[in-house]
Amino acid sequence: MMQSCLQTGLFEKHVTLKDHAWSSSFTPAISFDIADTSSAYNIFFVVRHTDAFAFNNLWVRIKSKSPGDTAFSAQQFDLPLATQNKWTGTGMDDIFEHRILLFRRPIKFSRPGKYEFILEHIMRENPLREVLNVGIRLEKTAQQ
C-alpha cells in the first residue's frame, strides 16, 4: 500500500511492508511528478520501525531515474537510526519514524516530469524484521 502527502513544496510517499518485514527481493518503486525546476529540494529517506528493530543503522541502495533517462543510477547509504542505544527518530509507544537527509545540499531537478526512486535494503539479515514502512520525502527549501 502506498500513501502520499501533498502540500506546497512537500512530496512524500511511503510503502507499507507486509508482516513488518522487508525482504531484499521487495524493492518498492516511488515516483514524483516535479514541475518546479527552479526550486531546490531536500531529499529524505523515511523509515518506520518498531522498538524491536535489531540494528542501530540501515544500509540502503536507492536507485533514481530522471525524466527521459533510460537507466537508473544507484547510490548506497548507511543511515544512522540510533546513538548510544537510543533511537534518533520520533517515537510513539514502540513505533519510531526517521526522516534522514540523504544529501548535504539541496538538489535541483533539472527537467520537469516524473522522477523515479527504487528502494532496496542491503543488510545481511533477510528479511529485515520490524520495519513497517519505507519511503521518500522531498521538501522544497528557501535556498535557490
BELPE-V710895 format. One record per pair of residues at least 12 apart in sequence whose ideal C-beta (glycine too) atoms are under 6 Angstrom apart, sorted by the first residue. I is the first residue (numbers start at 1). GAP is how many residues later the second one is. D is the distance in whole Angstrom. If there is no record, write none. Layout:
# BELPE-V710895
i:I gap:GAP d:D
i:I gap:GAP d:D
This chain:
# BELPE-V710895
i:1 gap:15 d:5
i:2 gap:13 d:5
i:9 gap:131 d:3
i:10 gap:129 d:6
i:11 gap:21 d:5
i:11 gap:127 d:4
i:12 gap:125 d:4
i:13 gap:17 d:5
i:13 gap:122 d:5
i:14 gap:32 d:6
i:14 gap:119 d:5
i:14 gap:121 d:3
i:15 gap:13 d:4
i:15 gap:119 d:6
i:16 gap:117 d:5
i:17 gap:114 d:5
i:20 gap:110 d:6
i:20 gap:112 d:6
i:21 gap:106 d:4
i:21 gap:108 d:5
i:22 gap:99 d:5
i:22 gap:105 d:6
i:22 gap:106 d:4
i:22 gap:109 d:4
i:23 gap:104 d:4
i:24 gap:102 d:5
i:27 gap:91 d:5
i:27 gap:93 d:5
i:28 gap:91 d:5
i:29 gap:89 d:5
i:30 gap:87 d:5
i:30 gap:106 d:5
i:31 gap:83 d:5
i:31 gap:85 d:5
i:32 gap:83 d:5
i:33 gap:81 d:5
i:34 gap:75 d:5
i:34 gap:81 d:6
i:35 gap:77 d:5
i:37 gap:72 d:5
i:37 gap:75 d:6
i:39 gap:101 d:5
i:40 gap:66 d:3
i:40 gap:68 d:5
i:40 gap:101 d:5
i:40 gap:103 d:5
i:41 gap:65 d:6
i:41 gap:66 d:6
i:41 gap:97 d:5
i:41 gap:99 d:6
i:42 gap:59 d:6
i:42 gap:64 d:5
i:42 gap:97 d:5
i:42 gap:99 d:6
i:43 gap:59 d:5
i:43 gap:64 d:6
i:43 gap:95 d:6
i:44 gap:55 d:4
i:44 gap:57 d:6
i:44 gap:93 d:4
i:45 gap:55 d:5
i:45 gap:57 d:6
i:46 gap:53 d:5
i:46 gap:89 d:4
i:46 gap:91 d:5
i:47 gap:51 d:5
i:47 gap:87 d:5
i:48 gap:49 d:5
i:48 gap:84 d:4
i:48 gap:85 d:4
i:49 gap:47 d:6
i:49 gap:81 d:5
i:49 gap:82 d:5
i:50 gap:44 d:5
i:50 gap:80 d:4
i:51 gap:43 d:4
i:52 gap:78 d:5
i:53 gap:77 d:4
i:56 gap:25 d:6
i:56 gap:26 d:4
i:57 gap:21 d:6
i:57 gap:23 d:5
i:57 gap:24 d:6
i:58 gap:21 d:5
i:58 gap:23 d:6
i:59 gap:19 d:6
i:59 gap:63 d:5
i:59 gap:64 d:5
i:60 gap:17 d:5
i:60 gap:61 d:6
i:61 gap:13 d:6
i:61 gap:15 d:5
i:61 gap:59 d:5
i:61 gap:61 d:5
i:62 gap:13 d:6
i:62 gap:55 d:6
i:63 gap:55 d:4
i:64 gap:53 d:5
i:65 gap:51 d:5
i:66 gap:49 d:6
i:67 gap:44 d:5
i:67 gap:46 d:3
i:67 gap:47 d:5
i:79 gap:21 d:5
i:81 gap:17 d:6
i:99 gap:38 d:6
i:106 gap:35 d:5
i:106 gap:37 d:5
i:117 gap:19 d:5
i:119 gap:15 d:5
